[in-house]
Amino acid sequence: MEKKKIDWENLGFSYIPTDKRYVANFKDGKWDDGALITDANIVMNECAGVLQYAQTIFEGLKAYTTEDGHIVAFRPDLNAERLVNSAKRLEMPPFPAERFVDAVVQVVKANAAYVPPYGSGATLYIRPYMFGINPVIGVKPADEYQFRIFTTPVGPYFKGGVKPLTICVSDFDRAAPHGTGHIKAGLNYAMSLHAIVTAHANGFDENMYLDSATRTKVEETGGANFIFITKDNKVVTPHSDTILPSITRRSLLYVAEHYLGLEVEERDVYLEEVKEFAECGLCGTAAVISPVGKVVDHGKEICFPSGMEKMGPTIQKLYDTLTGIQMGHIEAPEGWIKVIE
Ligand SMILES: Cc1ncc(COP(=O)(O)O)c(C=O)c1O
């Protein structure tokens, strides 16, 4: 298969339509067989549930080329499971997890010409999502849903080198206790837009959200979980029912413990103790880990000893090991790498 003529190294993170997308419809209480289609546009009624009451959830994962030339995806079964959990919380019919993985395989195969070559640093971003599509005017769940997956090639995250981020402690809350912070619902991102635009306007790269009940504990950013390294080299991440269970963070904790022999703690992390940590990073599918150099809490600066030039040494090791596993240089735990082609 001949690759598309794309300047892979200089791709950014924006939507570029590819040839095929996967679509399945839920109607009369069941999902249809699903199919690959070419039309990138969706026609729906003006009163569709998603448009009126934001009944929509999504996932994000990547396909990429390993050194030996295979196209693979990283732990798509966990995205499938998370989408099922998101669906249940928003009263949507879960798309079966095994069908999710099969649909990912189908859509990536159909767009293999857009999967960036090994060594480019670029990847094929995969966006599964589903939404209520029939007219809904009273506030209630829709009866009909559409599940879709599109793909779009995206560039290397750390173009021009890794630059540690400066983040601010946000005055906005991201998630309420017993709310929807633990699922990947569009509504969580809609309400974060004002906070991120405000953070950028104030010169910060990202927001550090605190728990909205006490505003004393670190939660996450708008799109990544936190990982901290203590001065005695323990890996610490916030435990909270109101953050998204990041697949990258869960994988990094396993890597820390089983590949690097580090002690790992998932627990409450108080804003007050952040100044004691040696390193800080944000973990998510896009960057794996982005180092944080500085946290600003209402004018008070917390500068990590790892500095503003590069990743700290332990975060670097975690990053190298997980990306080594993803790229096939280091043996992966059973079931982590889904070979697509
Ligand atoms: C709010 C939020 N937290 C964390 C993450 C990181 O999750 P993952 O590692 O599964 O990409 C994401 C991205 O999906 C996110 O949107």
Ligand as a Chemical Component Dictionary entry (heavy atoms), coordinates in Angstrom:
data_LIG
# 
_chem_comp.id                   LIG 
_chem_comp.type                 NON-POLYMER 
_chem_comp.pdbx_formal_charge   0 
_chem_comp.three_letter_code    LIG 
# 
loop_
_chem_comp_atom.comp_id 
_chem_comp_atom.atom_id 
_chem_comp_atom.alt_atom_id 
_chem_comp_atom.type_symbol 
_chem_comp_atom.charge 
_chem_comp_atom.model_Cartn_x 
_chem_comp_atom.model_Cartn_y 
_chem_comp_atom.model_Cartn_z 
_chem_comp_atom.pdbx_ordinal 
LIG C1 C1 C 0 -9.499 14.927 31.107 1  
LIG C2 C2 C 0 -8.499 13.948 30.603 2  
LIG N1 N1 N 0 -7.678 13.368 31.499 3  
LIG C3 C3 C 0 -6.734 12.474 31.119 4  
LIG C4 C4 C 0 -6.572 12.120 29.788 5  
LIG C5 C5 C 0 -5.532 11.139 29.392 6  
LIG O1 O1 O 0 -6.116 9.892  29.134 7  
LIG P1 P1 P 0 -5.428 8.835  28.189 8  
LIG O2 O2 O 0 -4.101 8.506  28.781 9  
LIG O3 O3 O 0 -6.359 7.660  28.230 10 
LIG O4 O4 O 0 -5.305 9.466  26.855 11 
LIG C6 C6 C 0 -7.415 12.701 28.823 12 
LIG C7 C7 C 0 -7.267 12.348 27.407 13 
LIG O5 O5 O 0 -7.936 11.465 26.956 14 
LIG C8 C8 C 0 -8.400 13.630 29.244 15 
LIG O6 O6 O 0 -9.205 14.207 28.345 16 
# 
loop_
_chem_comp_bond.comp_id 
_chem_comp_bond.atom_id_1 
_chem_comp_bond.atom_id_2 
_chem_comp_bond.value_order 
_chem_comp_bond.pdbx_ordinal 
LIG C1 C2 SING 1  
LIG C2 N1 SING 2  
LIG C2 C8 DOUB 3  
LIG N1 C3 DOUB 4  
LIG C3 C4 SING 5  
LIG C4 C5 SING 6  
LIG C4 C6 DOUB 7  
LIG C5 O1 SING 8  
LIG O1 P1 SING 9  
LIG P1 O2 DOUB 10 
LIG P1 O3 SING 11 
LIG P1 O4 SING 12 
LIG C6 C7 SING 13 
LIG C6 C8 SING 14 
LIG C7 O5 DOUB 15 
LIG C8 O6 SING 16 
# 
